[in-house]
Amino acid sequence: MTDQPILEIDKLSISFFTRLREIPAVMDFSANVMPGEALGLVGESGCGKSTVALGIMQDLGVNGRIVGGSIKFKGRDLCTMTPEELRDIRGSEIAMIYQEPMASLNPAMRIGKQLMEVPMIHEGVGEKEAYARALEVVTDVKLPDPERMLQSYPHQLSGGQQQRIVIAMALMSKPSLLILDEPTTALDVTVEAAVVELVKDLGKKYGTSMLFISHNLGLVLETCDRICVMYSGEAVERGSIEDVFDEMQHPYTQALFRSIPLPGADKNARPLVAIPGNFPLPHERPQGCNFGPRCDYFEVGRCDAGFIPMEAVPGNDRHQSRCLKFKEIDWQAPIDAGPQTAKPAPGQVVLKMDNLKKYYEVAANALFGGGDKKVVKANETLSFEARESETLAIVGESGCGKSTFAKVLMGLETATEGEILLDNKSIGNTAIEQRDTKTVADIQMVFQNPFDTLNPSMTVGRQIMRALEIFGIGENDYERRERMLNLLDLVKLPRAFADRMPRQLSGGQKQRVGIARAFAGDARIVVADEPVSALDVSVQAAVTDLLMEIQREHKTTLLFISHDLSIVRYLSDRVMVMYLGHVVELGSTDQVFSPPYHPYTEALLSAVPIADTSVKKKHIVLEGDIPSAMNPPSGCPFQTRCNWKSKVAGGLCEKEVPPVRVLSEGHQIKCHLSDADLADMEPVIQIAAE
């Protein structure tokens, strides 16, 4: 069987049938997965990646149907199997890991029971053997205290632990094929690195073949052997990782790479280039090439003439492209850079935080509210300044206090101790209800999820005008409407969108409305809380470019909260790294991204997937989970996971919180390491010389 594909998809077409029409979701899709091979499936949201996975599982629901082609697993056609035959294969020979772990776990059953069900149902083994197998896989996925884990309920585990349990469940019956559908989207970058490492190791141990669905090209580079790029229901390019990353042969693949921040991208000198236009709806696809209307190389009368087949790229291993002109395009030509801009000089200090602390008192028994009170130290002595026209990035894992600090700044919470000064006026202890209109308008927020931030029953224009009313801008509705239309121009949305409802907008368009609303009152400070993490890479480039343009025009101070260090490196002027409520490192982007680092910063940088084969990374995987803010470790907050702790004599890391040390002008870290140890640190990310 070794030279036969485990999975063979040939000219697959899948449609969904509604009362109005047939909607073709996937067309003429072919892909093979060989034994022990990992295939990455990449593309924007809505391109049909998950539909392909559900087609393999024969789980397309009532409206979905395979209307052409075949899917063969180990030589057998899945489309012609009976429900009983499929039931035998699903979960035992083909397993799937979904994006949201809690959707795959039964909240009312202990973890052990859920894991034991798999071999008991599929293989008919006894309870004792099933328990032993469950214990083995929980140990394999590197969860602490496996026996306690088996006795726990899903809600007692962190997101990363839940995802590991789902992986363990998928591996219980040692499947031949593992389908992973965006398995790390909801996880922190450090947890993501550990989960990816784990999946690779287990794939080797069990000889499992993998179909890895992702929109993160860096992650696919680190996990897969081969890649298939999808656009609007079709495979447009496929080949080995090296061939596609280094010798891409399709304009869409090239456009994807242009819109992601690789090392060396600079928001002023080498800005990202967003893909023009919008993704076509399935029932509105253009004639000929689906990517034609957005392509730099489009030729009328040729690219829109008829069906375009996949063609082999000469000289490469199973490398194919769905482009009529791929042999004519000079792929080595330098890419046209976006318009260059001068770097704005930071102005005076707009925002100053001085020893800010935010503690919460919670009941020790959270279920019944009784018992002793415990203190959650969400923010611990935060001090920094932010200037006019400056972008300050705030990075760290979930639970490090980033969003708590944003809430205190916005006035949704008040500070426990310390001061927040806006233009030398103290606002840290003033709740939003007591703040004057100008202060509220001066500090605005762009939220992470564009789908939750707009009122579904109000038009786009009305939502922006409502913000203008609250900020007291404009004498009457006519003036406010004119200002609202100007704001739509500012965020590059057509004025006709003023009368649209949010449901008629894409994710990127909704995020632009959120930005327009944030700038309605000429905000001095905009807190952007993961504003692009829910968006496709092509839309990310357009939204970040828009934020930068508005910042240059309005001299706005941007506080950019993110865990994506690639985008932080591209966007920010200064970076603040937080861990468990503490600022562990603060400096300019260049200072933070080059040694010496705080050990936590070093681990964060190592965990970032980079979609560039010329980049070499030092490999650091953090052990264990981030401790609870309700029960933080003694001494240095990072000491339970630190790889450098052994260098510090006398157990100092466990006893004392490190003092803040200034390494060079504007660069400070909170660490006990000696100057000699810091000087010995090597760069985490190295770009190979051309």
NUKOLDO-201541 format. One line per 10 residues: number of its first residue (from 1); their letters; for each residue y, x, z of C-alpha. Coordinates in Angstrom, 3 decimals, always signed. Layout:
BEGIN
NUM	A	Y:X:Z | ...
// end
This chain:
BEGIN
1	MTDQPILEID	+0.000:+0.000:+0.000 | +2.344:+2.975:+0.458 | +3.675:+2.908:-3.110 | +3.993:-0.905:-3.101 | +7.205:-2.515:-1.748 | +6.883:-4.384:+1.572 | +9.555:-6.767:+0.276 | +10.172:-7.481:-3.398 | +13.020:-9.840:-4.316 | +13.214:-10.530:-8.047
11	KLSISFFTRL	+16.079:-12.426:-9.761 | +16.515:-14.684:-6.718 | +18.868:-17.679:-7.006 | +19.647:-19.937:-4.042 | +21.787:-23.092:-4.170 | +23.012:-25.591:-1.594 | +23.165:-29.228:-2.680 | +25.980:-31.467:-1.415 | +26.781:-35.055:-2.379 | +29.406:-33.760:-4.803
21	REIPAVMDFS	+27.753:-30.812:-6.497 | +25.279:-27.949:-6.495 | +26.840:-24.852:-4.906 | +25.212:-21.620:-6.145 | +25.258:-19.233:-3.152 | +23.079:-16.405:-4.523 | +22.426:-15.639:-8.212 | +20.155:-13.151:-9.983 | +19.646:-11.085:-6.810 | +16.975:-8.371:-6.859
31	ANVMPGEALG	+16.084:-5.788:-4.199 | +13.031:-3.874:-2.990 | +12.258:-2.495:+0.464 | +9.554:+0.181:+0.589 | +7.335:+0.828:+3.674 | +9.324:+2.550:+6.432 | +12.577:+2.229:+4.444 | +15.873:+0.769:+5.671 | +17.990:-1.118:+3.124 | +21.626:-1.915:+3.957
41	LVGESGCGKS	+23.104:-5.115:+2.515 | +26.921:-5.011:+2.540 | +29.766:-7.186:+1.287 | +32.527:-9.508:+2.457 | +31.952:-12.734:+4.402 | +30.672:-15.474:+2.124 | +29.074:-13.127:-0.425 | +25.555:-14.418:+0.350 | +24.084:-11.685:+2.613 | +22.853:-14.049:+5.338
51	TVALGIMQDL	+21.678:-16.566:+2.715 | +19.362:-13.867:+1.292 | +17.981:-13.237:+4.814 | +17.409:-16.963:+5.411 | +15.774:-17.190:+1.984 | +13.291:-14.465:+2.997 | +12.542:-16.407:+6.203 | +12.269:-19.649:+4.144 | +14.758:-21.203:+6.547 | +17.478:-22.613:+4.279
61	GVNGRIVGGS	+17.782:-25.978:+6.008 | +17.774:-29.400:+4.378 | +20.364:-28.655:+1.674 | +19.326:-25.137:+0.685 | +16.835:-24.469:-2.076 | +15.506:-21.492:-3.988 | +16.212:-22.468:-7.603 | +15.001:-19.327:-9.368 | +13.214:-16.012:-8.937 | +10.691:-14.948:-6.328
71	IKFKGRDLCT	+10.423:-13.270:-2.907 | +7.201:-11.345:-2.365 | +6.115:-9.955:+0.995 | +3.236:-7.461:+0.784 | +2.500:-8.839:-2.702 | +2.356:-12.521:-1.606 | +4.998:-14.980:-2.831 | +6.740:-16.475:+0.218 | +8.097:-19.369:-1.888 | +4.615:-20.753:-2.552
81	MTPEELRDIR	+3.254:-20.469:+1.018 | +2.413:-23.533:+3.118 | +4.334:-24.154:+6.392 | +1.219:-23.008:+8.342 | +1.032:-19.695:+6.428 | +4.755:-19.119:+6.962 | +4.401:-19.841:+10.687 | +1.776:-17.086:+10.924 | +4.066:-14.559:+9.224 | +7.400:-15.429:+10.885
91	GSEIAMIYQE	+7.881:-13.615:+14.160 | +4.712:-11.566:+13.762 | +5.017:-9.808:+10.373 | +8.662:-10.578:+9.589 | +11.095:-10.688:+12.517 | +14.825:-11.382:+12.496 | +17.606:-10.345:+14.866 | +20.674:-12.568:+14.714 | +24.348:-11.780:+15.235 | +24.800:-13.661:+18.517
101	PMASLNPAMR	+22.106:-12.723:+21.076 | +22.684:-15.738:+23.329 | +21.822:-18.053:+20.410 | +18.343:-16.459:+20.283 | +17.572:-16.646:+24.024 | +16.610:-19.718:+26.041 | +19.102:-19.844:+28.961 | +16.611:-21.713:+31.187 | +13.692:-19.246:+30.867 | +13.220:-15.855:+32.459
111	IGKQLMEVPM	+13.324:-12.911:+30.024 | +9.689:-11.932:+30.739 | +8.368:-15.379:+29.846 | +10.326:-15.434:+26.581 | +8.943:-12.022:+25.583 | +5.361:-12.849:+26.601 | +5.359:-15.960:+24.393 | +5.428:-13.838:+21.207 | +2.000:-12.113:+21.459 | +0.461:-15.112:+23.272
121	IHEGVGEKEA	+1.371:-17.460:+20.396 | +0.896:-15.097:+17.445 | -2.071:-13.050:+18.628 | -3.646:-15.237:+21.285 | -3.621:-12.455:+23.920 | -3.918:-13.199:+27.631 | -1.050:-13.382:+30.112 | -1.833:-10.023:+31.716 | -1.822:-8.111:+28.426 | +1.288:-9.979:+27.244
131	YARALEVVTD	+3.110:-8.914:+30.446 | +2.060:-5.279:+29.922 | +3.337:-5.432:+26.321 | +6.644:-6.988:+27.459 | +7.076:-4.227:+30.035 | +6.402:-1.601:+27.353 | +8.984:-2.908:+24.857 | +11.662:-3.408:+27.540 | +11.094:+0.251:+28.481 | +11.244:+1.175:+24.762
141	VKLPDPERML	+14.661:-0.447:+24.369 | +15.891:+1.745:+27.261 | +16.819:-1.016:+29.692 | +17.167:+0.027:+33.340 | +14.647:-1.316:+35.881 | +12.355:-3.095:+33.337 | +10.518:-5.147:+35.975 | +13.770:-6.609:+37.293 | +14.849:-7.326:+33.702 | +11.697:-9.396:+33.098
151	QSYPHQLSGG	+12.505:-11.490:+36.183 | +16.148:-12.064:+35.100 | +17.704:-14.977:+33.236 | +19.778:-14.240:+30.074 | +23.120:-14.991:+31.782 | +22.455:-12.186:+34.297 | +22.559:-9.561:+31.525 | +25.522:-8.020:+29.684 | +25.990:-8.563:+25.925 | +24.474:-5.178:+25.098
161	QQQRIVIAMA	+21.462:-5.845:+27.351 | +20.938:-9.296:+25.789 | +20.974:-7.748:+22.319 | +18.370:-5.171:+23.422 | +16.143:-7.987:+24.727 | +16.413:-9.739:+21.342 | +15.428:-6.449:+19.644 | +12.513:-6.112:+22.096 | +11.440:-9.689:+21.271 | +11.543:-8.938:+17.528
171	LMSKPSLLIL	+9.407:-5.818:+18.080 | +6.841:-7.468:+20.390 | +4.349:-8.070:+17.590 | +5.135:-4.808:+15.722 | +6.442:-6.512:+12.537 | +6.241:-4.829:+9.130 | +9.757:-6.037:+8.236 | +12.737:-6.385:+10.557 | +15.831:-8.259:+9.319 | +19.011:-7.457:+11.272
181	DEPTTALDVT	+21.954:-9.783:+10.579 | +25.140:-8.096:+11.885 | +23.307:-7.224:+15.138 | +26.169:-5.226:+16.676 | +29.291:-7.215:+15.724 | +29.945:-8.532:+19.237 | +29.212:-5.215:+20.978 | +31.404:-2.352:+22.144 | +31.403:+0.737:+19.975 | +29.486:+2.793:+22.587
191	VEAAVVELVK	+26.871:+0.044:+23.046 | +26.706:-0.320:+19.259 | +25.953:+3.415:+18.924 | +23.156:+3.151:+21.510 | +21.660:+0.015:+19.861 | +21.773:+1.617:+16.389 | +20.126:+4.785:+17.715 | +17.487:+2.612:+19.343 | +16.751:+0.618:+16.165 | +16.355:+3.864:+14.176
201	DLGKKYGTSM	+13.977:+5.378:+16.778 | +11.884:+2.214:+17.052 | +11.741:+1.892:+13.263 | +10.191:+5.370:+13.141 | +7.855:+4.696:+16.096 | +6.464:+1.430:+14.719 | +6.832:+2.300:+10.993 | +8.931:-0.839:+10.524 | +10.861:-1.465:+7.286 | +14.379:-2.834:+7.777
211	LFISHNLGLV	+16.890:-5.016:+5.979 | +20.202:-4.287:+7.710 | +23.008:-6.776:+6.949 | +26.496:-5.553:+7.818 | +30.083:-5.388:+6.609 | +30.510:-2.018:+8.355 | +29.920:+0.711:+5.758 | +29.906:+3.458:+8.405 | +27.090:+1.734:+10.272 | +25.039:+1.391:+7.081
221	LETCDRICVM	+25.553:+5.102:+6.346 | +24.155:+6.003:+9.785 | +21.168:+3.633:+9.751 | +19.944:+3.112:+6.194 | +18.224:+5.015:+3.382 | +19.431:+2.753:+0.589 | +22.307:+0.327:+0.089 | +22.914:-2.848:-1.904 | +26.536:-4.028:-2.345 | +27.028:-7.795:-2.830
231	YSGEAVERGS	+30.017:-9.667:-4.201 | +30.241:-13.443:-4.587 | +26.490:-14.120:-4.613 | +25.460:-11.195:-6.826 | +24.279:-7.650:-6.214 | +26.914:-5.493:-7.961 | +25.595:-2.017:-7.084 | +22.504:-0.576:-5.441 | +21.055:+2.865:-4.930 | +20.450:+5.557:-2.324
241	IEDVFDEMQH	+23.136:+6.048:+0.352 | +24.157:+9.426:-1.168 | +24.422:+8.072:-4.729 | +26.476:+5.013:-3.828 | +28.753:+6.710:-1.263 | +29.395:+9.875:-3.307 | +29.063:+8.579:-6.873 | +29.998:+4.896:-6.718 | +29.700:+3.164:-10.082 | +31.260:-0.265:-9.524
251	PYTQALFRSI	+34.981:-1.144:-9.146 | +34.262:-3.409:-6.141 | +32.494:-0.613:-4.235 | +35.453:+1.661:-4.997 | +37.918:-1.024:-3.843 | +35.971:-1.500:-0.568 | +36.180:+2.225:+0.221 | +39.907:+2.268:-0.591 | +40.548:-0.438:+1.983 | +38.840:+1.228:+4.990
261	PLPGADKNAR	+40.534:+3.927:+7.082 | +38.541:+7.146:+6.580 | +39.575:+10.400:+8.316 | +42.665:+11.702:+6.545 | +44.159:+8.262:+5.789 | +47.765:+8.070:+6.990 | +49.785:+4.851:+7.198 | +52.876:+6.629:+5.811 | +51.611:+9.365:+3.449 | +48.255:+7.862:+2.326
271	PLVAIPGNFP	+48.274:+4.126:+3.062 | +45.212:+1.962:+2.486 | +45.032:-0.109:-0.685 | +44.059:-3.736:-0.115 | +42.004:-5.549:-2.771 | +44.424:-7.891:-4.597 | +43.765:-11.629:-4.834 | +41.195:-13.706:-2.985 | +37.419:-14.043:-2.913 | +36.348:-16.839:-5.352
281	LPHERPQGCN	+34.774:-20.008:-3.937 | +31.133:-20.491:-5.055 | +31.961:-23.457:-7.339 | +35.092:-21.756:-8.785 | +33.635:-18.463:-9.952 | +35.258:-16.974:-13.084 | +33.523:-16.522:-16.423 | +31.680:-13.229:-16.878 | +32.279:-10.702:-14.078 | +32.908:-12.377:-10.696
291	FGPRCDYFEV	+35.102:-9.456:-9.613 | +37.104:-9.539:-12.884 | +40.305:-11.261:-11.611 | +40.678:-8.619:-8.839 | +39.542:-5.559:-10.847 | +41.785:-2.663:-11.969 | +39.616:-2.077:-15.063 | +39.362:-5.707:-16.290 | +39.339:-6.150:-20.092 | +40.044:-9.616:-21.559
301	GRCDAGFIPM	+37.446:-10.803:-24.061 | +34.856:-8.353:-22.782 | +34.540:-8.624:-18.998 | +34.904:-12.433:-19.144 | +32.648:-13.048:-22.156 | +29.298:-13.906:-20.550 | +26.539:-12.943:-18.117 | +26.622:-9.286:-17.004 | +23.237:-7.726:-16.153 | +22.445:-4.861:-13.760
311	EAVPGNDRHQ	+22.169:-1.549:-15.624 | +20.611:+1.746:-14.540 | +22.969:+4.656:-13.817 | +21.627:+7.667:-15.752 | +20.380:+10.614:-13.707 | +20.289:+8.876:-10.300 | +17.393:+7.519:-8.229 | +17.081:+3.730:-8.723 | +20.910:+3.517:-8.911 | +22.181:+0.425:-10.769
321	SRCLKFKEID	+25.561:-1.184:-11.428 | +26.652:-4.647:-12.639 | +29.628:-3.411:-14.669 | +30.031:-3.252:-18.462 | +32.460:-0.324:-18.247 | +30.880:+1.923:-15.604 | +30.071:+4.646:-18.180 | +33.678:+4.636:-19.468 | +35.526:+4.762:-16.124 | +36.543:+8.189:-14.792
331	WQAPIDAGPQ	+35.176:+7.820:-11.248 | +36.412:+11.299:-10.281 | +40.065:+10.492:-11.107 | +42.300:+10.577:-8.024 | +42.787:+7.097:-6.601 | +46.314:+5.728:-6.939 | +47.704:+5.869:-3.425 | +49.628:+2.956:-2.012 | +53.442:+3.219:-1.872 | +54.453:+6.023:+0.498
341	TAKPAPGQVV	+56.948:+5.380:+3.276 | +58.969:+7.558:+5.618 | +57.760:+7.668:+9.203 | +60.272:+5.757:+11.345 | +61.663:+7.742:+14.266 | +60.866:+6.123:+17.639 | +63.989:+4.672:+19.246 | +64.851:+4.160:+22.897 | +62.299:+3.069:+25.515 | +61.808:-0.717:+25.274
351	LKMDNLKKYY	+58.910:-1.169:+27.706 | +58.081:+0.805:+30.816 | +55.122:+0.316:+33.147 | +55.214:+1.983:+36.518 | +52.030:+2.102:+38.656 | +50.983:-1.386:+37.599 | +48.035:-2.823:+39.554 | +46.306:-6.139:+38.971 | +43.620:-7.223:+41.454 | +41.756:-10.534:+41.570
361	EVAANALFGG	+40.126:-12.028:+44.655 | +36.852:-13.775:+43.846 | +34.190:-15.399:+45.992 | +31.202:-13.104:+46.544 | +28.977:-16.119:+45.890 | +30.434:-17.206:+42.543 | +28.045:-20.169:+42.174 | +29.072:-22.062:+45.313 | +32.428:-20.442:+46.062 | +31.477:-19.580:+49.646
371	GDKKVVKANE	+30.958:-16.365:+51.556 | +33.131:-13.259:+51.646 | +35.871:-12.542:+49.156 | +35.511:-9.559:+46.832 | +38.320:-7.763:+45.018 | +38.122:-7.109:+41.273 | +40.373:-4.170:+40.399 | +41.160:-5.050:+36.784 | +44.094:-2.622:+36.398 | +44.595:+0.457:+38.549
381	TLSFEARESE	+47.956:+2.332:+38.521 | +48.892:+1.938:+34.846 | +51.958:+3.965:+33.892 | +53.352:+4.466:+30.388 | +56.373:+3.928:+28.140 | +56.634:+2.345:+24.688 | +59.544:+2.929:+22.324 | +61.234:+0.980:+19.559 | +59.386:+1.250:+16.173 | +56.364:+2.825:+17.872
391	TLAIVGESGC	+52.701:+1.769:+17.705 | +50.853:+2.405:+20.952 | +47.102:+1.788:+20.725 | +45.156:+0.764:+23.829 | +41.433:+1.490:+23.517 | +38.350:+1.147:+25.705 | +35.188:-0.894:+26.155 | +35.055:-4.563:+27.174 | +35.891:-4.912:+30.839 | +38.190:-1.863:+30.975
401	GKSTFAKVLM	+41.288:-4.005:+31.648 | +42.982:-4.059:+28.211 | +43.348:-7.841:+27.992 | +44.256:-8.176:+31.698 | +47.177:-5.809:+31.196 | +48.230:-7.854:+28.126 | +48.133:-11.076:+30.206 | +50.376:-9.518:+32.884 | +52.802:-8.304:+30.210 | +52.912:-11.777:+28.607
411	GLETATEGEI	+53.502:-13.436:+32.001 | +50.193:-15.330:+31.972 | +49.359:-13.372:+35.154 | +51.640:-11.630:+37.644 | +51.249:-8.027:+38.816 | +49.687:-7.268:+42.217 | +51.766:-4.098:+42.574 | +54.034:-1.926:+40.435 | +56.665:-2.794:+37.873 | +56.985:-3.778:+34.218
421	LLDNKSIGNT	+60.448:-3.128:+32.798 | +61.615:-4.699:+29.527 | +64.958:-3.093:+28.584 | +65.214:-1.990:+32.245 | +64.770:-5.586:+33.472 | +61.788:-6.134:+35.791 | +59.434:-8.868:+34.485 | +56.055:-7.944:+36.065 | +56.283:-10.520:+38.853 | +57.840:-13.289:+36.762
431	AIEQRDTKTV	+55.308:-15.822:+35.490 | +55.867:-17.148:+31.971 | +57.125:-20.523:+33.291 | +59.981:-18.721:+35.072 | +60.891:-16.391:+32.182 | +63.974:-17.165:+30.118 | +63.559:-18.124:+26.453 | +64.734:-14.739:+25.155 | +62.149:-12.827:+27.231 | +59.380:-15.145:+26.002
441	ADIQMVFQNP	+60.526:-14.693:+22.374 | +60.816:-10.899:+22.858 | +57.148:-10.416:+23.838 | +54.716:-12.181:+21.523 | +50.998:-11.889:+20.833 | +48.703:-11.874:+17.800 | +45.225:-12.909:+18.926 | +41.782:-11.678:+17.986 | +40.345:-14.833:+16.474 | +42.588:-16.461:+13.842
451	FDTLNPSMTV	+40.364:-19.579:+13.873 | +41.190:-20.441:+17.505 | +44.930:-19.747:+17.545 | +46.177:-22.538:+15.276 | +46.315:-26.251:+16.061 | +43.836:-27.864:+13.609 | +45.829:-31.117:+13.443 | +49.246:-29.613:+12.531 | +50.386:-28.193:+9.204 | +51.095:-24.473:+8.982
461	GRQIMRALEI	+54.837:-25.057:+8.555 | +55.040:-27.410:+11.535 | +53.336:-24.845:+13.809 | +55.861:-22.140:+12.926 | +58.792:-24.587:+13.252 | +57.546:-25.605:+16.691 | +57.789:-21.959:+17.797 | +61.363:-21.839:+16.399 | +62.253:-25.013:+18.375 | +60.892:-23.496:+21.602
471	FGIGENDYER	+62.852:-20.268:+20.997 | +66.025:-22.290:+20.315 | +66.441:-20.949:+16.791 | +68.286:-23.087:+14.216 | +70.677:-26.002:+14.747 | +68.505:-28.602:+13.019 | +65.213:-29.176:+11.210 | +66.689:-28.095:+7.856 | +67.716:-24.667:+9.222 | +64.379:-24.236:+10.975
481	RERMLNLLDL	+62.512:-25.139:+7.775 | +64.460:-22.494:+5.828 | +63.685:-19.897:+8.522 | +59.990:-20.949:+8.450 | +59.850:-20.496:+4.649 | +61.440:-17.044:+5.033 | +58.756:-16.181:+7.604 | +56.035:-17.210:+5.112 | +57.707:-14.870:+2.594 | +57.676:-12.132:+5.247
491	VKLPRAFADR	+53.887:-12.405:+5.718 | +53.347:-12.732:+1.924 | +52.034:-16.306:+1.910 | +53.078:-18.798:-0.798 | +55.705:-21.283:+0.424 | +53.383:-24.132:-0.644 | +51.163:-23.169:+2.346 | +53.750:-24.763:+4.662 | +52.165:-28.158:+3.933 | +48.552:-27.008:+4.266
501	MPRQLSGGQK	+46.295:-27.594:+7.242 | +44.628:-24.562:+8.926 | +41.172:-25.604:+7.642 | +42.431:-25.023:+4.067 | +43.142:-21.343:+4.797 | +40.869:-18.308:+4.857 | +40.566:-16.093:+7.971 | +43.049:-13.528:+6.641 | +45.561:-16.246:+5.715 | +45.289:-17.802:+9.199
511	QRVGIARAFA	+45.918:-14.404:+10.775 | +49.079:-14.085:+8.646 | +50.288:-17.462:+9.973 | +49.649:-16.133:+13.508 | +51.764:-13.055:+12.690 | +54.547:-15.227:+11.205 | +54.595:-17.297:+14.399 | +54.701:-14.155:+16.577 | +57.752:-12.886:+14.655 | +59.489:-16.278:+14.623
521	GDARIVVADE	+61.820:-15.291:+17.471 | +62.402:-11.692:+16.242 | +59.996:-10.298:+18.834 | +60.859:-6.869:+20.265 | +57.258:-6.231:+21.395 | +54.146:-7.618:+19.707 | +50.822:-7.314:+21.507 | +48.112:-7.330:+18.832 | +44.792:-7.977:+20.610 | +42.010:-6.899:+18.188
531	PVSALDVSVQ	+43.951:-8.633:+15.360 | +41.665:-7.493:+12.521 | +38.214:-7.303:+14.156 | +37.239:-10.801:+12.914 | +38.350:-10.044:+9.339 | +36.635:-8.452:+6.348 | +37.503:-4.829:+5.596 | +39.412:-5.781:+2.425 | +41.517:-8.307:+4.399 | +41.950:-5.830:+7.290
541	AAVTDLLMEI	+43.821:-3.440:+5.006 | +46.229:-6.173:+3.877 | +46.897:-7.431:+7.438 | +47.432:-3.937:+8.939 | +49.713:-3.029:+6.020 | +51.683:-6.223:+6.661 | +52.076:-5.418:+10.387 | +53.369:-1.927:+9.508 | +55.838:-3.294:+6.943 | +57.257:-5.862:+9.386
551	QREHKTTLLF	+57.436:-3.178:+12.082 | +59.473:-0.883:+9.809 | +61.840:-3.712:+8.890 | +62.322:-5.140:+12.398 | +61.860:-1.940:+14.485 | +59.208:-3.762:+16.510 | +57.179:-2.059:+19.227 | +53.512:-2.714:+18.535 | +50.904:-2.570:+21.305 | +47.638:-2.483:+19.362
561	ISHDLSIVRY	+44.566:-3.321:+21.483 | +41.342:-2.305:+19.742 | +37.923:-0.710:+20.108 | +37.857:+0.374:+16.442 | +39.008:+3.974:+16.624 | +39.085:+4.374:+12.818 | +41.870:+1.809:+12.555 | +43.551:+3.213:+15.682 | +43.678:+6.685:+14.129 | +45.224:+5.245:+10.982
571	LSDRVMVMYL	+47.804:+2.956:+12.630 | +48.911:+4.363:+15.937 | +51.562:+6.910:+16.924 | +50.217:+7.226:+20.460 | +46.886:+6.275:+22.077 | +46.083:+5.174:+25.627 | +42.379:+5.292:+26.586 | +41.336:+2.955:+29.427 | +38.155:+2.886:+31.487 | +37.449:+0.477:+34.350
581	GHVVELGSTD	+41.143:-0.282:+34.913 | +42.294:+3.373:+34.821 | +44.229:+5.195:+32.095 | +41.944:+8.203:+31.563 | +43.854:+9.744:+28.639 | +47.262:+9.229:+27.043 | +48.882:+11.178:+24.243 | +49.901:+11.238:+20.599 | +47.188:+10.262:+18.093 | +46.690:+13.899:+17.077
591	QVFSPPYHPY	+46.375:+14.998:+20.726 | +43.815:+12.316:+21.615 | +41.716:+12.816:+18.457 | +41.383:+16.594:+18.872 | +40.012:+18.612:+21.816 | +40.434:+18.909:+24.747 | +39.341:+15.333:+25.413 | +38.592:+13.296:+28.491 | +34.731:+13.057:+28.490 | +35.027:+9.292:+27.893
601	TEALLSAVPI	+37.310:+9.772:+24.858 | +34.801:+12.295:+23.499 | +31.983:+9.708:+23.792 | +34.134:+6.977:+22.195 | +34.947:+9.206:+19.196 | +31.285:+10.135:+18.760 | +30.303:+6.457:+18.679 | +32.604:+5.495:+15.790 | +30.659:+4.980:+12.542 | +32.471:+6.711:+9.657
611	ADTSVKKKHI	+31.729:+5.749:+6.044 | +32.016:+9.266:+4.655 | +29.078:+11.568:+3.895 | +31.283:+14.689:+4.232 | +32.032:+13.958:+7.903 | +29.891:+15.656:+10.551 | +29.885:+14.167:+14.034 | +28.840:+15.500:+17.402 | +26.183:+13.162:+18.749 | +26.864:+11.734:+22.233
621	VLEGDIPSAM	+25.200:+8.553:+23.497 | +26.397:+7.228:+26.853 | +23.633:+6.301:+29.278 | +23.861:+3.057:+31.236 | +26.357:+0.212:+31.138 | +29.983:+0.119:+32.218 | +30.014:-0.562:+36.016 | +31.369:-3.834:+37.397 | +35.059:-3.882:+38.362 | +33.929:-5.827:+41.462
631	NPPSGCPFQT	+31.843:-2.881:+42.593 | +33.315:+0.272:+41.010 | +31.710:+3.674:+41.688 | +33.248:+6.032:+44.233 | +35.434:+8.897:+43.017 | +36.026:+9.150:+39.284 | +35.415:+5.739:+37.621 | +33.509:+7.423:+34.748 | +31.231:+9.666:+36.868 | +28.127:+7.410:+36.584
641	RCNWKSKVAG	+27.968:+7.972:+32.797 | +29.669:+11.347:+32.360 | +27.806:+14.161:+30.556 | +30.190:+16.830:+31.920 | +29.820:+15.960:+35.644 | +27.441:+18.883:+36.338 | +30.263:+21.316:+35.436 | +32.328:+20.218:+38.450 | +31.266:+21.885:+41.715 | +30.883:+20.281:+45.127
651	GLCEKEVPPV	+30.270:+16.703:+44.012 | +34.032:+16.251:+43.604 | +33.566:+13.618:+40.854 | +31.701:+11.323:+43.303 | +34.223:+11.801:+46.108 | +37.743:+11.709:+44.680 | +39.614:+9.876:+41.928 | +40.944:+12.687:+39.710 | +44.688:+13.304:+39.640 | +46.638:+12.803:+36.400
661	RVLSEGHQIK	+47.012:+16.204:+34.692 | +49.500:+17.033:+31.961 | +47.779:+19.269:+29.358 | +50.732:+19.577:+26.996 | +53.928:+17.685:+26.377 | +53.113:+13.971:+26.275 | +49.340:+14.527:+26.701 | +47.753:+13.617:+30.029 | +44.183:+13.097:+31.267 | +42.578:+11.983:+34.525
671	CHLSDADLAD	+39.688:+14.416:+35.017 | +38.348:+17.047:+37.458 | +37.175:+19.451:+34.703 | +38.619:+22.962:+34.887 | +41.032:+24.295:+32.270 | +38.270:+26.639:+31.024 | +35.828:+23.734:+30.475 | +38.487:+21.725:+28.676 | +39.288:+24.722:+26.473 | +35.563:+25.021:+25.550
681	MEPVIQIAAE	+35.402:+21.508:+24.084 | +34.532:+21.324:+20.389 | +35.873:+18.760:+17.901 | +33.700:+15.617:+17.750 | +34.598:+14.749:+14.150 | +34.559:+17.503:+11.540 | +35.305:+17.016:+7.867 | +33.221:+19.357:+5.717 | +35.249:+21.685:+3.490 | +35.287:+20.638:-0.156
// end
